[in-house]
């Protein structure tokens, strides 16, 4: 048998062109299902783990899937909002710890602020929350500290790597007016910490106190001492008006919260009416979880969802769609097998004289069978190895670039 393997290898090497074409066909057939299954397994594991790590989620009634995915992955704003009084009511009920989430704005590196105004730079979501979120997710600062004060920000490991950020650098909120970014309010935010990587969506986000997010909303603001500003783009001196200082329009649009002016920042109106995207409830016990779900079950304006259950529904839908893909894959596999059978039959006919010569030299009839079988086995083994390697590379590329099934959510 080892002799026929050697003959098969020599034959494949001699007919390189034909062997490479068959390898390419088999590899292309195998690489897609291998990649899809690797990605699906990875995303399923990640989704279920993140959902299970989020006990309950309070949000405005609307799309349950949108609320859960956007609150857990920060990809975009959830259109319907709750308000601070909704989170306070949940706290006062004593069900457990309530963690606010404000996910509406995005930030850019301030070093490229001028280019950022063209809206061509990549950005990252700004998540307004409190310190309870970091305890829930097991997040810690690899450098610096967590955002303890108004105006501070801590960046995920992937954001720090992508933007080249370190302690002392600054971020600026993305302007909301796409066609007139120069007239949009922007907040300059210092980076006070870089989170240790944990392989979740938190690596690709920027976190700040929820009050900082309200400042970006325009609800809170401060009053700068114009005579202490030295930046000529923010304040200019009118030489024909006896040295009077005049604030340029840019001063009102680009603000920075510093230790010197932090105390001057304040909010107008009742904070109970301030917006939130959602709130995470970490119940004190299973009993409190059950009571909380029952109380909000009939609420006409609010959801209190179990994210893991919603994600299982999403994965169930994905797996149902995958069944259609598997059916198509089965048909492709059958057609490939028929193609291989045709190639073998044609090869056997073309090599009839060669096989007859082997028989006349004393080789048993089964030698021809093993010669052809070893060629098929070798080609399948090499194509499977190539497809597996390509699948792993594609899976790594998709994961490393932060692409996900939720990127369009």
Phi and psi in degrees as a GROMACS rama.xvg file:
@    title "Ramachandran Plot"
@    xaxis  label "Phi"
@    yaxis  label "Psi"
@TYPE xy
-65.393  -30.6769  UNK-2
-66.5477  -40.7486  UNK-3
-67.4383  -32.183  UNK-4
-63.083  -43.0199  UNK-5
-62.7229  -42.2187  UNK-6
-63.6632  -39.7588  UNK-7
-63.4879  -42.9969  UNK-8
-64.3939  -40.7697  UNK-9
-66.243  -38.6258  UNK-10
-65.2562  -42.4021  UNK-11
-64.5622  -39.773  UNK-12
-68.6435  -36.3547  UNK-13
-67.4604  -40.0517  UNK-14
-98.7622  64.6725  UNK-15
-61.3182  -44.1666  UNK-16
-58.5736  -49.6498  UNK-17
-63.5727  -41.7508  UNK-18
-62.9163  -41.8652  UNK-19
-66.0338  -38.816  UNK-20
-63.4174  -44.9601  UNK-21
-64.5107  -41.4931  UNK-22
-59.6736  -44.3463  UNK-23
-61.6485  -43.8725  UNK-24
-62.2702  -47.5423  UNK-25
-66.3455  -40.0934  UNK-26
-64.2692  -44.3516  UNK-27
-64.2376  -33.5201  UNK-28
-68.7383  -38.0897  UNK-29
-85.2919  -28.8777  UNK-30
-66.3329  -36.9649  UNK-31
-66.39  -51.2797  UNK-32
-62.9466  -35.4259  UNK-33
-64.1535  -45.9243  UNK-34
-64.1021  -45.3836  UNK-35
-60.6703  -44.2546  UNK-36
-67.4856  -37.2512  UNK-37
-63.5919  -47.6021  UNK-38
-64.5861  -44.7231  UNK-39
-62.9359  -40.7948  UNK-40
-64.4013  -41.6752  UNK-41
-65.3559  -46.6803  UNK-42
-67.8719  -37.3993  UNK-43
-62.6965  -44.4471  UNK-44
-62.5453  -45.5157  UNK-45
-66.29  -43.6267  UNK-46
-62.2036  -48.4904  UNK-47
-65.2953  -38.1365  UNK-48
-66.3959  -43.1132  UNK-49
-69.6149  -36.7411  UNK-50
-65.0343  -42.2056  UNK-51
-66.2673  -28.2179  UNK-52
-80.8634  -1.83728  UNK-53
-117.363  98.4815  UNK-54
-57.7647  -60.636  UNK-55
-140.787  151.525  UNK-56
-131.814  123.993  UNK-57
-97.2617  130.529  UNK-58
-158.658  170.436  UNK-59
-73.7734  144.956  UNK-60
-63.482  138.41  UNK-61
172.969  -127.79  UNK-62
-85.8019  117.155  UNK-63
-62.6603  -41.7663  UNK-64
-65.8269  -45.723  UNK-65
-59.6723  -44.6212  UNK-66
-59.4075  -46.5822  UNK-67
-69.2813  -49.8815  UNK-68
-66.1165  -39.7245  UNK-69
-75.9229  -25.9652  UNK-70
-78.6943  -26.6619  UNK-71
-93.8112  -25.4572  UNK-72
-120.15  -6.64907  UNK-73
60.8565  18.2573  UNK-74
-67.406  -34.7871  UNK-75
-158.816  171.825  UNK-76
-76.0436  139.911  UNK-77
-85.5785  124.038  UNK-78
-59.1658  -41.9928  UNK-79
-88.6765  132.675  UNK-80
-116.978  154.662  UNK-81
-99.9425  178.949  UNK-82
-125.089  167.006  UNK-83
-57.2956  -33.3556  UNK-84
-64.8819  -29.4388  UNK-85
-65.4764  -42.785  UNK-86
-67.7159  -37.9544  UNK-87
-65.0924  -38.8728  UNK-88
-62.5634  -36.9272  UNK-89
-68.0718  -37.7399  UNK-90
-65.1445  -46.6023  UNK-91
-66.0301  -23.945  UNK-92
-71.3556  -16.762  UNK-93
75.3209  23.2943  UNK-94
-72.8123  -30.549  UNK-95
164.38  -164.679  UNK-96
-76.8204  135.997  UNK-97
-115.491  124.873  UNK-98
-114.786  115.237  UNK-99
-74.5813  151.003  UNK-100
-132.938  124.179  UNK-101
-120.531  105.496  UNK-102
-123.896  90.4423  UNK-103
-136.971  -36.9941  UNK-104
-102.139  163.941  UNK-105
-131.208  156.217  UNK-106
-127.673  157.704  UNK-107
-130.617  158.048  UNK-108
-66.4125  130.664  UNK-109
-67.1457  -25.1117  UNK-110
-59.5867  -24.7447  UNK-111
-113.284  33.8435  UNK-112
-59.5909  -39.2786  UNK-113
-66.5684  -42.8641  UNK-114
-67.2677  -34.0164  UNK-115
-60.7215  -29.8377  UNK-116
-67.2085  -18.3224  UNK-117
-77.2956  -5.92001  UNK-118
62.2705  29.3762  UNK-119
-102.253  -15.6736  UNK-120
-80.0431  150.045  UNK-121
-65.7494  151.993  UNK-122
-133.535  -176.588  UNK-123
-139.925  149.414  UNK-124
-70.9849  141.948  UNK-125
-100.031  117.708  UNK-126
-107.483  115.11  UNK-127
-88.5645  124.13  UNK-128
-154.749  -160.296  UNK-129
-131.425  -178.34  UNK-130
-65.9837  -20.6759  UNK-131
-61.8132  -28.2784  UNK-132
-63.7068  -40.4282  UNK-133
-68.1218  -35.1587  UNK-134
-67.0817  -41.565  UNK-135
-62.1146  -43.6266  UNK-136
-88.0517  -4.29837  UNK-137
68.7751  33.9324  UNK-138
-90.7314  140.351  UNK-139
-139.653  158.034  UNK-140
-85.3631  120.251  UNK-141
-74.2963  -30.1013  UNK-142
-135.669  144.035  UNK-143
70.8676  -142.751  UNK-144
-138.198  174.402  UNK-145
-77.8329  162.623  UNK-146
-72.0913  97.9946  UNK-147
-90.738  -22.3649  UNK-148
-124.414  161.99  UNK-149
-58.9303  129.486  UNK-150
94.0718  -8.28302  UNK-151
-86.2774  155.445  UNK-152
-141.701  145.122  UNK-153
-120.985  136.897  UNK-154
-108.649  147.428  UNK-155
-69.0754  161.247  UNK-156
-61.415  -38.9281  UNK-157
-70.5777  -36.7648  UNK-158
-64.3328  -44.7799  UNK-159
-60.2592  -40.5582  UNK-160
-70.5853  -42.447  UNK-161
-67.8088  -40.0417  UNK-162
-93.5163  -7.30107  UNK-163
66.9623  41.926  UNK-164
-94.37  148.96  UNK-165
-143.804  179.725  UNK-166
-60.7397  137.511  UNK-167
93.3721  -15.1011  UNK-168
-73.5094  171.171  UNK-169
-128.87  151.306  UNK-170
-115.267  159.32  UNK-171
-134.546  139.132  UNK-172
-69.0466  144.08  UNK-173
-69.4219  133.412  UNK-174
-64.1686  143.149  UNK-175
-84.3949  -23.082  UNK-176
-88.2519  102.901  UNK-177
-62.6468  -33.7837  UNK-178
-100.007  -2.36377  UNK-179
-149.271  61.831  UNK-180
-63.3195  -23.9616  UNK-181
-65.5049  -20.1523  UNK-182
-102.431  6.97491  UNK-183
-91.6928  146.812  UNK-184
-70.6111  136.38  UNK-185
-135.662  142.877  UNK-186
-112.99  128.94  UNK-187
-88.1354  122.889  UNK-188
-120.618  124.838  UNK-189
-78.1959  145.457  UNK-190
-89.1388  114.443  UNK-191
-103.744  -6.1136  UNK-192
-165.593  156.478  UNK-193
-123.656  124.286  UNK-194
-75.1155  148.602  UNK-195
-69.6618  140.158  UNK-196
-65.0531  138.547  UNK-197
-132.035  7.88952  UNK-198
72.278  23.1283  UNK-199
-124.219  -175.081  UNK-200
-62.63  -19.8302  UNK-201
-64.479  -25.9926  UNK-202
-65.4937  -24.1207  UNK-203
-106.096  22.1011  UNK-204
-128.163  164.426  UNK-205
-117.402  132.698  UNK-206
-115.634  140.073  UNK-207
-144.994  169.148  UNK-208
-64.5719  146.669  UNK-209
-60.6463  -27.9666  UNK-210
-67.2641  -31.2916  UNK-211
-63.7212  -40.9452  UNK-212
-63.3675  -34.84  UNK-213
-68.8779  -33.5546  UNK-214
-62.9561  -42.5587  UNK-215
-64.1016  -32.7892  UNK-216
-63.0785  -20.8916  UNK-217
95.9467  2.9211  UNK-218
-75.816  -39.5524  UNK-219
-109.651  151.798  UNK-220
-158.675  166.48  UNK-221
-123.909  176.883  UNK-222
-124.311  110.969  UNK-223
-77.9247  146.412  UNK-224
-80.3865  102.573  UNK-225
-61.4959  -34.2332  UNK-226
-71.9418  -10.3998  UNK-227
-99.4167  -2.16313  UNK-228
-89.7242  128.396  UNK-229
-104.596  -6.83333  UNK-230
-74.8296  113.668  UNK-231
-64.366  -19.9719  UNK-232
-77.2748  -17.3192  UNK-233
-99.6284  -38.2379  UNK-234
-136.229  133.014  UNK-235
-123.284  154.419  UNK-236
-102.075  120.261  UNK-237
-78.7568  105.17  UNK-238
-68.0868  -25.3737  UNK-239
-92.3003  9.22508  UNK-240
-125.758  36.9298  UNK-241
60.1312  40.3982  UNK-242
73.6317  21.7429  UNK-243
-71.4356  134.855  UNK-244
-82.1905  134.679  UNK-245
-127.393  126.161  UNK-246
-76.8035  131.259  UNK-247
-78.9192  163.603  UNK-248
-58.3852  -26.8356  UNK-249
-64.848  -28.1482  UNK-250
-62.3101  -38.5331  UNK-251
-75.721  -18.7171  UNK-252
-97.3102  -28.9111  UNK-253
-117.085  108.112  UNK-254
-117.035  155.62  UNK-255
-136.708  130.894  UNK-256
-91.0066  119.388  UNK-257
-121.467  165.48  UNK-258
-57.2336  -27.3086  UNK-259
-76.3708  -34.3636  UNK-260
-110.361  3.5483  UNK-261
-58.7517  -39.487  UNK-262
-67.1138  -19.5516  UNK-263
-83.2689  -11.8508  UNK-264
-78.1628  135.516  UNK-265
-148.473  168.957  UNK-266
-119.881  141.265  UNK-267
-99.4102  137.102  UNK-268
94.0698  177.395  UNK-269
-81.8091  124.852  UNK-270
-62.1285  -20.9752  UNK-271
-59.9958  -22.7135  UNK-272
-95.98  4.29047  UNK-273
-75.5996  145.895  UNK-274
-80.1268  148.832  UNK-275
-136.578  151.529  UNK-276
-76.1436  -46.1488  UNK-277
-166.511  -178.187  UNK-278
-147.028  137.917  UNK-279
-92.0677  132.181  UNK-280
-107.853  122.235  UNK-281
-106.16  95.7333  UNK-282
-66.8102  151.124  UNK-283
-69.2339  -27.861  UNK-284
-157.858  171.092  UNK-285
-63.5739  -33.4665  UNK-286
-62.967  -45.6306  UNK-287
-64.7172  -36.0665  UNK-288
-60.5456  -46.2331  UNK-289
-64.9344  -43.4929  UNK-290
-64.387  -42.9906  UNK-291
-62.4479  -45.1888  UNK-292
-63.0663  -38.3901  UNK-293
-67.4048  -39.4908  UNK-294
-66.2345  -37.8353  UNK-295
-93.1769  -2.73528  UNK-296
-61.8239  -33.0331  UNK-297
-103.732  8.13263  UNK-298
-68.4  132.394  UNK-299
-83.7319  -15.5319  UNK-300
-117.806  -15.8852  UNK-301
-126.026  146.781  UNK-302
-101.518  145.4  UNK-303
-127.901  95.3503  UNK-304
-101.009  154.767  UNK-305
-98.8153  102.451  UNK-306
-54.4786  -37.1355  UNK-307
-61.8407  -37.5007  UNK-308
-68.0328  -40.1252  UNK-309
-65.7628  -41.2323  UNK-310
-67.091  -36.1786  UNK-311
-63.2446  -35.9753  UNK-312
-64.1939  -43.034  UNK-313
-62.2207  -45.0713  UNK-314
-65.8577  -33.603  UNK-315
-61.7891  -40.4399  UNK-316
-65.6273  -42.7854  UNK-317
-61.4958  -42.495  UNK-318
-68.2721  -32.8119  UNK-319
-66.1333  -40.7921  UNK-320
-64.4059  -36.455  UNK-321
-65.0588  -27.4994  UNK-322
-62.1852  -39.1304  UNK-323
-63.7616  -40.7964  UNK-324
-62.8653  -41.6019  UNK-325
-64.3823  -36.6621  UNK-326
-63.2354  -44.3388  UNK-327
-63.1144  -38.7352  UNK-328
-62.8113  -37.5038  UNK-329
-62.334  -42.0019  UNK-330
-64.5673  -40.7453  UNK-331
-64.0604  -40.1648  UNK-332
-63.1472  -43.2983  UNK-333
-62.2057  -44.5168  UNK-334
-64.5392  -36.5181  UNK-335
-66.2946  -41.1168  UNK-336
-62.9772  -40.8962  UNK-337
-64.6104  -38.445  UNK-338
-61.5405  -43.8811  UNK-339
-65.1158  -38.8309  UNK-340
-62.8126  -40.3969  UNK-341
-63.5462  -42.4327  UNK-342
-61.7046  -41.3534  UNK-343
-65.3302  -45.1611  UNK-344
-62.3803  -44.8185  UNK-345
-64.6578  -38.9635  UNK-346
-64.6472  -42.1901  UNK-347
-63.3067  -38.2767  UNK-348
-68.7762  -42.9109  UNK-349
-65.6897  -27.0976  UNK-350
-101.686  19.1259  UNK-351
-57.5141  -45.8124  UNK-352
-65.1223  -38.3641  UNK-353
-62.4116  -44.5546  UNK-354
-68.6485  -35.9302  UNK-355
-65.3064  -36.8277  UNK-356
-63.0366  -42.149  UNK-357
-59.5806  -41.8319  UNK-358
-65.6721  -40.9232  UNK-359
-66.4974  -27.203  UNK-360
-79.2227  -2.31284  UNK-361
110.585  -1.97699  UNK-362
-72.5741  136.451  UNK-363
-66.7885  164.304  UNK-364
-60.6905  -33.218  UNK-365
-66.7054  -15.7708  UNK-366
-59.9314  -40.5672  UNK-367
-62.1472  -41.0874  UNK-368
-61.5475  -48.3303  UNK-369
-69.176  -30.2678  UNK-370
-62.7109  -46.6483  UNK-371
-70.7208  -37.9338  UNK-372
-63.7211  -43.4437  UNK-373
-63.8002  -36.4557  UNK-374
-61.0674  -43.7517  UNK-375
-65.1861  -44.9849  UNK-376
-61.3839  -44.3992  UNK-377
-63.1675  -45.5331  UNK-378
-63.0898  -42.9484  UNK-379
-64.3721  -40.9965  UNK-380
-64.4436  -45.7268  UNK-381
-66.0921  -43.1105  UNK-382
-65.9273  -37.5415  UNK-383
-64.7334  -41.2673  UNK-384
-63.2535  -44.5425  UNK-385
-64.4289  -43.6409  UNK-386
-64.6426  -40.0162  UNK-387
-64.0569  -41.4604  UNK-388
-64.2497  -46.0694  UNK-389
-62.183  -39.3757  UNK-390
-62.0446  -43.0291  UNK-391
-64.379  -40.1639  UNK-392
-64.6295  -46.5501  UNK-393
-62.7034  -40.6496  UNK-394
-62.5654  -41.6018  UNK-395
-66.5739  -41.3275  UNK-396
-62.4134  -44.5707  UNK-397
-62.9674  -43.5782  UNK-398
-69.453  -42.9796  UNK-399
-68.8698  -27.1159  UNK-400
-89.7654  3.38688  UNK-401
74.1989  15.1348  UNK-402
-77.6935  143.985  UNK-403
-149.619  169.356  UNK-404
-65.5031  -13.303  UNK-405
-101.829  4.23451  UNK-406
-63.9882  -24.1665  UNK-407
-99.7945  3.07412  UNK-408
